[in-house]
Amino acid sequence: MITRRRTLVLTGSSVGVLLLASGLALMLGSAPLGASEVAAALLGRDASELASTVVLGLRLPRLLLAALAGASLAVAGVAFQALTRNPLADPAVLGVAGGAALGAVVGQIVGLEGTWLAALGLSAISFAGALVAATAVYLIASADGRLPIQTLLLAGVITGLFFSAAITLIMSLVDVARLGGILHWLMGSLGALGYRPVAVMAVGGAIGVGVVYAEARALNLLALGEESAVQLGVEAERVKRVIFLAASLLTGVVVAHTGPIGFVGLIVPHGVRLAFGSDNRLLIPLAAGVGATFLVLADTVARVVVRPAELPVGVITAFCGAPFFVYLLRRRLREEAR
C-alpha cells in the first residue's frame, strides 16, 4: 500500500544514496582527491587552487548534469511505459531520443551554443524533434487503441533509423572540422563545461517531472485499460497529449546538452517497478532518484576506467542496458505466448 510516509522514506533514501554516489564522483577522476579536499573546495575553506578548479569548475557541473539527465530520462521512461502499458518503452528504444538528437544537431550546426538564449533555443529545437518522433511512433504503432509490442518496437526502430539517416545526411554536408564535437556528443557525453546547461536542464526537468507526477493517478487508472479509465473519470486523450508533451520535453532537454544516452529510461523504471510496485505516485519520484544515481555512477566509471582518457557515458549505459533489454523482450514474448 502506498502511503505518504512510505513515499517520503523511500524517496529520501534514494536521495541519500545519490549523495553518497555524488561524493564518490567528486573524488574520483584523472586527478583523484580526498574527501577533505572535496569538502574544503565545496565549502570554500582553505582549499588548494587545484582542488577548487577540479571540483567547482569541472566535476560539480558534470555531476549535476548527470544527476539531472538521469532523473529526467528515468521519469520519461516511466511516462512512456505507463502510457503505452509496455515495459519495453523508453526514449531511446522508441526513437524519441533520435528525433531529439536530430533537432540538437541542427541547432549546433546553425550555431546555437555559447549563450543563455542559444542554450534555450537548442533545448527548444531538440524538444520539437523529440515530440515529432514520439507522435510518429504512436501514430504508426497504434491499432484500435492498442499498442502491440511487436508493432511498437518496429515503429521505434524505423523511426530511430530514419532520424539516424537524417543526422548522417546532414553531417555529410557539413565541414569536417565541425564534426569532432558532434560525433563525441552523439555517443552520449556529459563533458559540457559550465553551469549554463545545468540551469536549463534543471528548469526543463522540473517542469517535465512535475507534469508527469501530476498525472500519476490518471496513469494508474489507464493501466486498467482506456475504457475503464474513462468510466472512472479520466480524460484519456488529454492525459495522452500531456504525457507525450512532458516526456518529449524531458527527452529533448537532456539530449540537447548530453547527446542521446540510451537505456536509462528502460533499466531504471523497470528495476524500481520490480522492487516497489507499479504505483506511479511512488514510481515517479523513486525512478528520478535512482536514475540520477545510476547515471552519476555510470559517468564515474566512464571517467576512471581508461583514465586519463574517458569513455562516452552512453557506452557504459549501453553495455548495461542492451542485455537487460534482451531479457525483458524474451520475458515479454514468453508471457504473451502463454
N, C-alpha and C positions, 0 to 999 in steps of 0.2 A: 504493500500500500504506500502511495506517495503522500508524504506529509511535508509541510513547510520546513519542519525541523530536520527531517532526513535530507531534504534537498540542500539546505544550508550546510549541514555537516559534510555531506559528500562533496559539494562544490568547494567548500573551504579546504577540504583535504586535497582536492585536485590542485587548488591554488598553492597549498603548502609544498606539494611535490614539484610544482612548476618553479617555485622559488629555489628549491634545492638544485634543480636542473640548471637554473639560471646562474647560481653561484658557481657551479661546475663549469659552465660555458664561459664565464668571465675569467676563470683561472687558466683554462686550457687553451693552447694555440701554439703558433710557431715560437712565441716568447712566453713560456709558462710563468705565471705569477702566483704568489702565495695568497692565502685568504686575507692576511693582514694588509698586504699591498692593495688588494682589490677594495677592501673596506676603507682604507685610507683614501684611495682615489675617489670612491663614491661619496665619502663624507667631506672631501676637500681638506683633510688634515694630514700634514707632513708627508704627503705622497711625493714620490720621485716624479720627475718630468716624464720618464719613460712610462711609468705605471699610469699616470694621468692620461697621457696620449693614447696608450693602448686601450685602456678601459673606457674612457669617456668618448674618445674620438673614433674608435674602431669597433670594439666589442659590444658596448652597450647599445648603440643604434642597431647593430646587426642582430643582437639578442631580441630587442623589442620588435624588429621587423619579423623575425622568425616566429615569435610568440603570436603576434597579430595575424600573420599569414596562416599559421597552423590552426588557430581558433576559427578564423573565417572560413577556411576550406573545410574544416570538420563540420561546422554548422551548415554550410552549403550542401555537404553530403547528406546530413540529416534531413534537410529540407527536400532535396531531390528524391531521397529514398522514401520519405513519408508521402510525398505527392504521387509518386509512381507506384507506391506499395511494392517496391522492389529493392532488396538489399544490395544489388549489384550496381545501382545507380550512383554515380559521383561525377563531379565536373569534368574530370579527365576522360573517363570511360564514355560519357555521353557526348563528347566532342565540344562541350561548352568552353572548356579551357582553350581548345584550339581556336574557337571564334574570338575569344578574348585576346589570344596571342596575335592573331591577325590584326586586330584593331591596334594593339600596342606596337606592333612592328611598323604599321603605317604611321602611327604617331611619332615613333622615334625617327623614322626616316624624314618626316617633314619638320623635325626639329623641336618636338615637344619635350624638352629636357632643360633643366638648369634653373627654373624659376618656379614660384608657387603656382602661377597661372598655368605654366606648362605641365606641372605635376597634376593639377586638377584636370586639365584637358586630356592628358594621357590616360588618366583613370576613366574619364567620361567616354572616350572612344573605345577603350577596352571593354567597358561595361556594355556599350552598344553592340560590340561584336559577340560578347557572351550571350546577350539577350536574343540576338538573331539566331545563334546556334541552338540555344535552348528551345526556342519556338519551332525551329525547323525539325529538331528531333521529335518533339511532341507531336507535331502535325504528321510526320512520316509514320511514327510508330503506333499512334492511337487507332484503335479499331473498335467501333461500337462502345466507346467509353472505357475500353480496356487497354492495357499496355503489356502485351505478351512479352516474355523475357527475350525470346529469340529476336523478335522484331525490334525491341528496344535496343538491344546490343548492336544489332546490324545497323540500325539507324544511327547510333552513336559512332560506330566505326566509319560509316560512309561520310557522315558529317565531318568527323575529325580528319579523314583523309582529304576531303575537299578543301578544308581550311589549310591543311598542311601543304597541299599543292599550290594554293594561292600564295602562301608565305614563300614557298620556293620560287615561284614565278616572280614575285616582287623582288626578292633578294638577288635573283639572276640579272635583274635590270639595274641594280644599284652598284655604285662604285665599290670595288673590293676593299678599299681602305676603310670603309664604314661598316664592314660586316663583322669584324672581330668581336666587338662588344655584343652585337646582336646574337651571334652564334653561341656565345657563352651564356647569354641571358636565356636563350631558348632551351637550354638544358636545365633550367631552374637554378637561379643564383640569388643569394642573399648578400651579395657584395656591394650593393648600393650604399654610397657614403652619405653621411649626414642624417639629420633628423627630419628633413622635409618629407620624404616618402613615408616615414613612420607616422607623422601627423596626419597626412592624407589618408593612409590606410586605417588609422585609428578612428577617424570620423566616419569613413565609409563602412568599416567593420561594425562600429557601434550601431549605425542606422540599420544595416542588414540584419545583424543578430537580434536587435530589438524588435524588428518587424516579424522575423521568423518566430521569436518567442511569444509575441503577442498572439500568434495564430496556433500556439501549441495545442490548445484544447480542440480547435477545429481539425487539426491534423490527426489527433487521436480518434476523432469521430469518423474522419474519412477512411481510417484504417478498417472500419466496419463495412465499407462499401459506399459508393457515392449515393445510391438511392437511400440507404439507411441514414446517412449523414444529413441528407436534405430533409428527411422526415423529422430529424431531431433539431432542425432549425439552422443548419449550416448552409451558408450561401456558397455552394461548391465552386461555381465558376469564379466568383470574386476571390475566394481563397486561392484557387489555382493561379490567377493572374498575380496576386500579391506575392505568393511564394516564388513564382518564376522571376518576378522582378527582384525580390530580395536576394535570392540565391545567385542570380546573374550579377547583381551588384557586388556581392561578396567575392565571387569568382573574378570579376573584371578588375576590381581594385587591387586584388592580390597579384594577378598575372601582370598587370601594368607595371609593377615595381619589382617583381621577383622572377618573372617568367612562369611558364606552365609547370608547376610542381605537382607531379601526379600521385595518386593513390592515397593521399592524406584523407580525403573525403570518403574513401572506401573503407580503409582499415579502422580508423578511429570510431566512426559511428557504429559499425558492426561489433567491434570489440566491447564498447560501452553497453550496447544493447544486450549482448550475451551475458554480461556481468550484472547489469542492474535493471533490465527490463526495457520495454519499448514505449513507456510513457514519455511523451515529448517534453512535458514540463520538467522532468529530471534529465532526460537525454540531451536536450539542447545545452544547458549550462555545463553539464559534465563533459560533453563532447568538446566544447570550447576549451575547457581546461586541459583535457587530455591531448587534444590536438595541438595546443600551444606547447605542451611539454614534449610531445613526440617530435615536432619539428625543431625545437631547440636542441634536443639530443641528437637528432639526425644531422643538424648543421655542425654540431660539435664534433661528431665523428668525421664529417666531411672535411673539417679543418685540420684534424690531427692525424688522420690515418696515413697521409702521404706528406706530412709536413717536412719542409717549409712550404711546399705547394699545397693546393687544396682541390678537392673534388667538387663539382656542382652538387648541391644538396638533392637535386632531382634524381641523381644516380643512386643515392642512398635510399630514398623513398621508393624508387622503382624496384630495387633489389628486395626490399621488404614487401612491397605491395603486389608484385607480379605473382609470386607463389600463392599469396593469400587470395588473390582474385581467382586463380585456377581452382583453388579449394572451394571457394564459395560457388563458383559456376557448376562444378561437378556435384556439389551437395544439392544445389537448387534443382538441377536436372534430374537427379535421383528422386527427389521429393515429388516432382511433377510426374515422374514415370509410375509412381505407386498408384 
